[in-house]
Amino acid sequence: MDMHVGGVPAPVEEEFGERQAASKIDRLFRPESVAIVGASPKGGIATEILKNIKKWGFSGRLVAVNPRYEQIEGVSCFPSLTAIPFPIGLAVVAVPSNAIPAVLHDCEVTGVRAIQIISSGFAEERGEGVAKQFQLAQWAERTGIPVVGPNCYGLLNGENRLIATPADFYSLSAGGVSAVVQSGTLMFSLVMPLLARGIGVGRVVTSGNEACLDVADFINYFADDKDTRVIACYCEQIKRPLEFIKACERAADKNKPIVMIKIGRSEAARKGALAHTGSVAGSDVAIDAVLKKLGVVRVDTVDDLIEAAAALSTTKRPRGRRIALASFSGTAVNILSDVAEPFGVEFPPPPAEARARLEAVLPEFGNVSNPLDLTSQADYDTHIIDESLKTLATCGTYDVVVWGRGAPSRLDMRSPVCQALKRAAEAAPDVVFSVMALAGGHFFAAPGPGSAMVEPAAEFDGMPFLQGVGPGLKALSALIGYAEFQRARKPGNRLSAHRGQRSACYAEAVRILREAKGDVLTEREGKHLLALYGIPVTREALATDAKQAARVAQDLGFPVAMKVESADIVHKTDVGGVALNISSSEQAAATFEQIVGSVRSRCPEANIAGALVQEMAKPGIEMMLGATFDPQFGPVIVFGLGGIWVEALKDVRALMPPFDAAEVKAELGRLRGASVLRGARGGAKPDLEAFADCIVKFSTLCSDLADEIGEIDVNPIILAASGTGLTAVDCLITRKAPQKV
């Protein structure tokens, strides 16, 4: 058993540490009193925070700190924290960065329990700011006082009405969406629309520079928060990869979805990549792969963040991907039918029995389909609405039933449509229900008092009104995808447990790699590594002259292929260094002279070891397999259609180890060229079982050697007919460049 000092089991110690960290963060959101350091009658961020806390009726005590005043905005003001006659739970600090050390001293002396630093002037300004931030982090670690920021925009807690942020809101309701964002603007942009739609917020924090507490800390805290149903994030950096992974796994354990904007998609792919993989998988591929592995829903825009958070706040999870949509509008039906496919949303037709029931209730001019147009007649005939929604919900074909509306107006729960939705939901408790508007934007209030759906948790198990066809369908797809992720989770397949593990092949693999002569391994050396991990490779031998090439070819059996061997030449085809289908000893001898001569004329400086003579692989489909090695998250395995078209087609999928063959086959089915792998146009179906097994073994190799390999590319791998295996024909491996000190 893995033990730490004192004989405490590692998992127990880790859980104890997580509880301690959560307890510290809880001080930020549930202080018994708040002091605003730097407030002034002249205004400013600190004063706006003071006014907001006062306005929204925070239940604890509130004071200001400024030596020049005795009162600010009707709130008592003290010259320093040490002058306050009662304990302070949270100090909100907004003074120049040079004044921060004195404030921290007072915080420590008086026993302030938590701090958020609004002030800028730290690492974001580089220079001296980096040193200031480092000193702040050291102080927080020494004292054990939780610090948010610096350079942040505050925090809020809907439960106790603590609005410790300069952003003001028109309404406030507590609810199940909690968030950690590094941007102050994002806080306002996220919270305002949620509140306007009656979706309550839990705890929201802007983490700023994350000198002391980062996104991993807050995800971990929200995972244990009983009121949080979904976690929204805007993330500019992931400072502690392992802690981030563990926090996301903890949230998944608690069935709490995470929706995240992670910036960085536009970062250019790595320059000068030798392997094809570096060209087809840009620098953001590792983030995509790790977030997918962790079940994090990645979105690109604030609108998508809002809609996905709204959809995922439901307490239900769909059983599958099949959606039925009904509307009064033929236009809605047409638009949704056209745009659904890119979002992975399916609208299967009603089964025969359901179709007959729908035909019996719809007007003669109606057309039974999915999406379903109930026609404007249904607006006046509630029997049509009732029977249609109940039929769709109970026919056993659909996992989600959506009511489509034209405008994003609030719902009158007394209306015939809403009453019909409620009855259908009662008749089909396993079906998820939603309402979706064709348009997004401003959310219009329904006329009359008391008609709005105030809190989505009260209706349809938390499924709110989704806005806009694009964001709405993406949000439904995210909800369905998260349900699939939860069903597919395997206890032994946790990313955090996999990090740092080594297989039985590790020691021998390191020896092979380190004994290679150049920074770029020869094809023969690379295949030696592949074979060690059980990946089938071609039979081959190195020939150093024409006579030897003829003898080796004779021993292997014709036809054979021949390739120049040189650590200085990466893409051998480009310099005439490859010949295929050599059918005799005489041809083998002549080919040796030909390819060696061609390479010498084109690359006179290259060191040529000879020519590799190898058996011709069985005919089949060419695939590629490679990996990128992220400095934070390790290897990401990339695979797809191969050969010379890899970079042109860029039809690849990516997975973060660990994974199994079933996961690989599911990803292969998502390739744009997947029909080729199913035996398209009468062709033989390739051996996908062997390829999936090969990719799993390859992932073990890459995980073992993540600290040793810079790039790896196996292309092509020839997939023969089903049941007859595969052969790795070519392999390129580069050593990882030593880090500069």
Residue pairs with C-beta under 8 A, 6 or more apart in sequence:
1 9
2 9
2 10
3 9
3 10
4 10
4 13
8 16
18 220
18 250
21 217
21 220
21 221
22 220
22 221
22 224
24 114
24 144
24 146
25 146
25 213
25 217
25 218
25 221
26 221
27 89
27 90
27 113
27 114
27 146
28 90
28 114
28 116
28 146
28 148
28 155
28 205
29 155
29 157
29 160
29 162
29 203
29 205
30 89
30 157
30 160
30 162
31 60
31 88
31 89
31 90
31 113
31 114
31 162
32 60
32 61
32 87
32 89
33 60
33 61
33 62
33 63
33 86
33 87
33 88
33 89
33 90
34 53
34 58
34 60
34 61
34 62
34 63
34 88
34 89
34 90
34 91
34 92
34 162
34 164
35 63
35 64
35 65
35 78
35 81
35 84
35 88
35 90
35 91
35 92
35 112
36 46
36 47
36 49
36 50
36 53
36 62
36 63
36 64
36 65
36 92
36 94
37 46
37 65
37 66
37 81
37 91
37 92
37 93
37 94
37 95
37 103
38 44
38 46
38 65
38 66
38 93
38 94
38 95
38 118
38 119
39 46
39 47
39 49
39 50
39 64
39 65
39 66
39 72
39 73
39 75
39 77
39 94
40 46
40 47
40 66
40 68
40 69
40 72
41 47
41 69
41 72
41 73
44 94
45 94
45 118
45 166
46 92
46 94
46 95
46 118
47 72
47 73
48 166
48 168
49 92
49 94
49 118
49 154
49 164
49 165
49 166
50 62
50 64
50 72
50 73
50 75
51 73
52 163
52 164
52 165
52 166
52 167
52 168
53 62
53 162
53 163
53 164
54 62
54 73
54 74
54 75
55 163
55 168
56 161
56 162
56 163
56 172
57 161
58 160
58 161
58 162
58 163
59 160
59 161
60 89
60 160
60 162
61 86
62 75
63 75
63 76
63 77
63 78
63 84
63 88
64 71
64 72
64 73
64 75
64 76
64 77
64 78
65 77
65 78
65 79
65 80
65 81
65 84
66 72
66 77
66 79
67 79
67 80
69 77
70 76
70 77
71 77
78 84
80 106
81 88
81 91
81 103
81 106
81 107
81 109
81 110
81 112
82 106
82 109
82 110
84 110
87 110
87 111
87 113
88 110
88 111
88 112
88 113
89 112
89 113
89 114
90 112
90 113
90 114
90 115
90 116
90 164
91 103
91 107
91 112
91 114
91 115
91 116
92 115
92 116
92 118
92 154
92 164
93 100
93 103
93 115
93 116
93 117
93 118
93 119
94 117
94 118
94 119
95 103
95 119
96 119
96 121
97 119
97 120
97 121
97 122
97 129
97 132
97 150
98 121
100 117
100 119
100 132
100 136
100 150
101 135
104 115
104 136
104 139
106 112
107 115
107 145
108 139
108 143
108 145
112 145
113 145
114 145
114 146
114 147
115 145
115 146
115 147
115 148
116 147
116 148
116 149
116 152
116 154
116 155
116 164
117 136
117 147
117 148
117 149
117 150
117 151
117 152
117 208
118 149
118 150
118 151
118 152
118 153
118 154
119 149
119 150
119 151
120 150
120 151
121 129
121 132
121 150
121 151
122 129
122 130
122 132
122 133
122 136
122 150
122 151
122 209
122 211
123 129
123 130
123 132
123 133
123 209
123 211
124 151
124 209
133 150
133 209
133 211
136 147
136 150
136 211
136 212
137 211
137 212
140 146
140 147
140 211
140 212
141 212
146 212
146 213
147 211
147 212
147 213
148 155
148 205
148 206
148 207
148 208
148 212
148 213
149 207
149 208
149 209
149 211
150 208
150 209
150 211
151 208
151 209
152 184
152 205
152 206
152 207
152 208
152 209
153 165
153 166
153 167
153 183
153 184
153 185
153 187
153 206
153 208
154 164
154 165
154 166
154 167
154 184
154 187
154 206
155 162
155 164
155 165
155 203
155 204
155 205
155 206
156 162
156 163
156 164
156 165
156 191
156 201
156 203
156 204
157 202
157 203
158 172
158 173
158 174
158 175
158 200
158 201
158 202
158 203
159 174
159 202
159 203
159 227
161 172
163 169
163 172
165 184
165 187
165 206
166 184
167 184
167 187
167 188
167 191
169 191
169 192
169 195
170 192
170 195
170 196
171 195
171 196
172 195
173 195
173 198
173 200
173 201
173 454
173 455
174 200
174 201
174 202
174 227
175 194
175 199
175 200
175 201
175 202
175 227
175 313
175 455
175 456
175 457
176 200
176 202
176 227
176 228
176 229
176 230
176 313
176 457
176 462
177 194
177 199
177 200
177 201
177 202
177 228
177 229
177 230
177 232
177 309
177 310
177 313
178 201
178 202
178 203
178 204
178 222
178 225
178 227
178 228
178 230
178 231
178 232
179 187
179 190
179 191
179 201
179 203
179 204
179 205
179 231
179 232
179 233
179 234
179 309
180 204
180 205
180 206
180 207
180 215
180 218
180 219
180 222
180 231
180 232
180 233
180 234
181 187
181 190
181 204
181 205
181 206
181 207
181 232
181 233
181 234
182 206
182 207
182 208
182 210
182 215
182 234
182 235
182 236
182 237
183 206
183 234
183 236
184 206
186 206
186 234
186 261
186 302
187 204
187 206
189 302
190 204
190 232
190 234
190 302
190 305
190 306
190 309
191 201
191 204
193 306
193 443
194 200
194 201
194 306
194 309
194 310
195 201
196 443
197 310
197 410
197 443
197 464
197 465
197 467
198 410
198 452
198 453
198 454
198 455
198 456
198 464
199 310
199 313
199 455
199 456
199 464
200 455
202 222
202 225
202 227
202 228
203 222
203 225
203 228
205 218
207 213
207 214
207 215
207 218
210 237
210 239
214 239
214 240
214 243
215 233
215 235
215 238
215 239
215 244
215 247
216 238
216 239
216 240
216 243
216 244
216 246
216 247
217 243
217 247
219 231
219 233
219 244
219 247
219 248
219 250
219 251
219 258
220 243
220 246
220 247
220 250
220 251
222 228
222 231
222 251
222 256
223 231
223 247
223 250
223 251
223 253
223 254
223 256
224 250
224 254
228 256
229 256
229 312
229 313
229 315
229 457
229 462
230 256
230 257
230 258
230 259
230 309
230 312
230 313
231 251
231 256
231 257
231 258
231 259
232 258
232 259
232 260
232 305
232 309
233 258
233 259
233 260
233 261
233 262
234 260
234 261
234 305
235 260
235 261
235 262
235 263
236 263
238 244
238 262
238 287
238 632
241 632
241 633
242 496
242 499
245 290
245 294
245 495
245 496
245 499
245 633
246 496
248 258
248 294
248 295
248 296
249 294
249 494
249 495
249 496
251 257
251 258
252 294
252 295
252 485
252 486
252 489
255 486
257 295
257 297
257 312
257 478
257 482
258 294
258 295
258 296
258 297
259 296
259 297
259 299
259 305
259 308
259 309
259 312
259 478
260 291
260 296
260 297
260 298
260 299
260 305
261 298
261 299
261 300
261 301
261 302
261 305
262 287
262 291
262 298
264 283
264 284
264 287
265 284
265 300
267 282
267 283
267 284
268 282
268 283
269 278
269 279
269 281
269 282
269 283
270 278
270 282
270 283
270 628
273 279
273 711
274 520
274 570
274 711
274 713
274 732
274 734
275 626
275 711
275 712
275 713
275 732
275 734
276 624
276 626
276 646
276 647
276 713
276 715
277 624
277 626
277 627
277 628
277 638
277 711
277 712
277 713
278 628
278 711
279 646
279 647
280 638
280 640
280 646
280 647
280 650
280 652
281 626
281 628
281 636
281 638
281 652
281 654
285 628
285 636
285 638
285 654
286 628
286 630
286 632
286 633
286 636
286 656
287 298
287 630
287 633
288 298
288 654
289 633
289 636
289 654
289 655
289 656
290 495
290 630
290 633
290 636
290 656
291 298
292 298
292 656
293 495
293 655
293 656
294 495
295 482
295 485
295 486
295 489
297 308
297 312
297 478
297 481
297 482
299 305
299 308
299 474
299 478
301 471
303 440
303 468
303 471
304 471
304 474
304 475
306 471
307 466
307 467
307 468
307 471
307 472
307 474
307 475
308 474
308 475
308 478
308 479
310 456
310 464
310 465
310 466
310 475
311 434
311 463
311 464
311 466
311 475
311 476
311 478
311 479
312 475
312 478
312 479
312 482
313 456
313 457
313 462
313 464
314 432
314 456
314 460
314 461
314 462
314 463
314 464
314 479
315 457
315 461
315 462
316 432
316 461
316 462
316 463
317 432
317 479
317 482
317 483
317 486
318 399
318 400
318 432
318 479
318 480
318 483
319 399
319 430
319 483
320 399
320 480
321 344
321 345
321 346
321 399
321 480
321 484
322 346
322 348
322 397
322 398
322 399
322 400
323 345
323 346
323 347
323 398
323 399
323 400
323 401
323 402
323 476
324 347
324 350
324 370
324 371
324 372
324 392
324 393
324 397
324 398
324 400
324 401
324 402
325 332
325 333
325 336
325 347
325 370
325 371
325 372
325 401
325 402
325 403
325 404
325 436
326 371
326 372
326 374
326 388
326 389
326 392
326 401
326 402
326 403
326 404
327 333
327 371
327 372
327 373
327 374
327 403
327 404
327 405
328 373
328 374
328 375
328 376
328 378
328 379
329 373
329 404
329 406
329 438
330 373
330 375
331 438
332 371
332 373
332 404
332 406
332 438
333 369
333 371
333 372
333 373
333 404
335 438
335 469
336 347
336 371
336 404
336 469
336 473
337 347
337 371
339 469
339 470
339 473
340 346
340 347
340 473
343 470
343 473
343 474
343 476
343 477
344 477
344 480
344 481
345 473
345 476
345 477
345 480
347 370
347 371
348 370
348 397
348 398
349 355
349 369
349 370
350 358
350 368
350 370
350 372
350 391
350 392
350 395
350 397
351 395
351 396
351 397
353 395
354 391
354 392
354 395
354 397
355 368
357 387
357 391
358 368
358 372
358 387
358 388
358 391
359 368
361 383
361 384
361 387
361 388
361 391
362 368
362 374
362 375
362 384
362 388
363 375
363 377
363 384
365 375
366 373
366 374
366 375
366 377
367 373
371 404
372 388
372 392
374 384
374 385
374 388
375 384
377 384
378 384
378 385
378 388
382 416
382 419
382 420
385 416
385 417
385 420
386 420
386 423
386 424
389 401
389 403
389 420
389 421
389 423
389 424
390 420
390 423
390 424
390 427
390 428
392 398
392 401
392 424
393 401
393 424
393 425
393 427
393 428
393 431
393 433
394 424
394 427
394 428
398 431
399 431
399 432
399 480
400 431
400 432
400 433
400 434
400 476
400 479
400 480
401 424
401 428
401 431
401 432
401 433
401 434
402 433
402 434
402 435
402 436
402 476
403 417
403 421
403 433
403 434
403 435
403 436
404 435
404 436
404 437
404 438
405 435
405 436
405 437
405 438
405 465
406 437
406 438
406 439
407 437
407 438
407 439
407 444
408 437
408 439
408 440
408 441
408 442
408 443
408 444
408 465
408 467
408 468
409 437
409 443
409 444
409 445
409 446
410 443
410 444
410 445
410 446
410 451
410 452
410 453
410 465
411 418
411 435
411 446
411 451
411 452
411 453
411 459
411 465
412 418
412 446
412 448
412 451
412 452
413 419
413 422
413 451
413 453
413 459
414 451
421 433
421 435
421 460
422 459
422 460
424 431
424 433
425 431
425 433
425 460
425 461
432 460
432 461
432 463
432 479
433 460
433 463
434 460
434 463
434 466
434 476
435 463
435 464
435 465
435 466
436 465
436 466
436 467
436 469
436 472
436 473
436 476
437 465
437 466
437 467
437 468
437 472
438 468
438 469
439 467
439 468
440 467
440 468
440 471
441 467
441 468
443 465
443 467
445 452
446 452
453 459
453 464
453 465
456 462
456 463
456 464
456 465
466 472
466 475
466 476
488 663
490 660
493 658
493 659
493 660
495 656
495 658
498 657
498 658
498 703
499 634
501 703
502 703
502 704
503 533
503 700
503 703
503 704
505 532
505 533
505 700
505 701
505 704
506 704
506 705
508 532
509 529
509 532
509 533
509 701
509 704
509 705
510 705
510 708
512 525
512 528
512 529
512 532
513 521
513 529
513 705
513 708
513 709
513 733
513 735
514 708
516 522
516 525
516 735
517 567
518 567
518 568
519 567
519 734
519 735
519 737
520 567
520 568
520 570
520 732
520 733
520 734
520 735
521 529
521 567
521 731
521 732
521 733
521 734
521 735
522 565
522 566
522 567
522 609
522 612
523 563
523 565
523 612
523 730
523 731
523 732
524 540
524 542
524 565
524 612
525 733
526 712
526 731
526 732
526 733
527 537
527 538
527 540
527 728
527 731
529 701
529 705
529 731
529 733
530 537
530 698
530 701
530 714
530 728
530 731
531 537
532 701
533 697
533 698
533 700
533 701
534 697
535 694
535 697
535 698
535 701
535 714
535 728
536 694
536 725
536 726
536 727
536 728
537 727
537 728
537 731
538 561
538 614
538 615
538 617
538 727
538 728
538 729
539 556
539 614
539 615
540 556
540 612
540 613
540 614
540 615
541 552
541 555
541 556
541 612
541 613
541 614
542 565
542 609
542 610
542 611
542 612
542 613
543 549
543 551
543 552
543 592
543 610
543 611
543 612
543 613
544 609
544 610
545 592
545 610
546 588
546 589
546 590
546 592
546 593
547 589
548 610
549 562
549 588
549 589
549 591
549 592
549 611
549 613
550 585
550 586
550 588
550 589
550 592
551 585
552 560
552 588
552 613
553 560
553 562
553 582
553 585
553 588
553 613
554 585
554 588
556 613
556 614
556 615
557 615
558 582
558 583
558 584
559 580
559 581
559 582
559 583
559 616
560 582
560 588
560 613
560 614
560 615
560 616
561 578
561 579
561 580
561 581
561 582
561 613
561 614
561 615
561 616
562 578
562 579
562 582
562 588
562 591
562 592
562 595
562 611
562 612
562 613
562 614
563 572
563 577
563 578
563 579
563 595
563 611
563 612
563 614
563 730
564 572
564 575
564 577
564 578
564 595
564 596
564 599
564 608
564 610
564 611
564 612
565 608
565 609
565 610
565 611
565 612
566 577
566 599
566 603
566 606
566 607
566 608
566 609
567 607
567 609
568 603
568 605
568 606
568 607
569 575
569 577
569 599
569 603
569 606
570 732
572 578
572 599
573 644
575 598
575 599
575 602
575 603
576 594
576 595
576 598
576 599
576 602
577 595
577 598
577 599
578 595
579 591
579 594
579 595
580 616
581 616
582 588
582 591
588 613
591 611
592 611
595 611
596 608
596 610
596 611
599 606
599 608
600 606
600 608
614 729
617 718
617 720
617 727
617 729
618 718
618 720
618 724
618 725
618 727
619 718
619 720
620 686
620 687
620 718
620 719
620 720
620 721
620 726
621 641
621 676
621 677
621 686
621 718
621 719
622 641
622 642
622 643
622 715
622 716
622 717
622 718
622 719
623 639
623 640
623 641
623 642
623 691
623 715
623 716
623 717
623 718
623 719
623 726
624 638
624 639
624 640
624 641
624 642
624 643
624 646
624 652
624 713
624 714
624 715
624 716
624 717
625 637
625 638
625 639
625 642
625 694
625 695
625 698
625 713
625 714
625 715
625 717
625 728
626 637
626 638
626 639
626 711
626 712
626 713
626 714
626 715
627 635
627 636
627 637
627 638
627 698
627 699
627 702
627 709
627 711
627 712
628 635
628 636
628 638
628 711
629 635
629 636
629 702
629 706
629 709
629 710
629 711
629 736
630 636
633 656
634 656
634 657
634 703
634 706
635 656
635 657
635 699
635 702
635 703
635 706
636 654
636 655
636 656
637 654
637 655
637 656
637 657
637 659
637 695
637 698
637 699
637 702
638 652
638 653
638 654
639 652
639 653
639 664
639 667
639 668
639 691
639 695
640 646
640 649
640 651
640 652
640 653
640 671
640 673
641 649
641 651
641 671
641 673
641 676
642 715
642 716
642 717
643 715
643 716
646 652
646 715
649 672
649 673
651 671
651 672
651 673
652 671
653 667
653 668
653 670
653 671
655 663
655 664
655 667
655 695
655 699
657 699
657 700
657 702
657 703
658 699
658 703
659 696
659 699
660 696
661 689
661 692
661 693
661 695
661 696
662 692
664 691
664 692
664 695
664 696
665 688
665 692
668 674
668 677
668 688
668 691
668 692
671 677
676 683
677 685
677 686
677 688
677 719
678 685
679 685
679 686
684 721
684 722
685 721
685 722
686 719
686 720
686 721
686 722
687 719
687 720
687 721
687 722
687 723
687 724
687 725
687 726
688 719
688 722
689 722
689 723
690 719
690 725
690 726
691 717
691 719
691 726
694 717
694 726
694 728
698 714
702 709
702 712
707 736
708 735
708 736
709 733
709 734
709 735
709 736
710 734
710 735
710 736
710 737
711 732
711 733
711 734
712 731
712 732
712 733
712 734
713 731
713 732
713 733
714 728
714 730
714 731
714 732
715 730
715 732
716 729
716 730
717 726
717 727
717 728
717 729
718 726
718 727
718 729
719 726
720 726
720 727
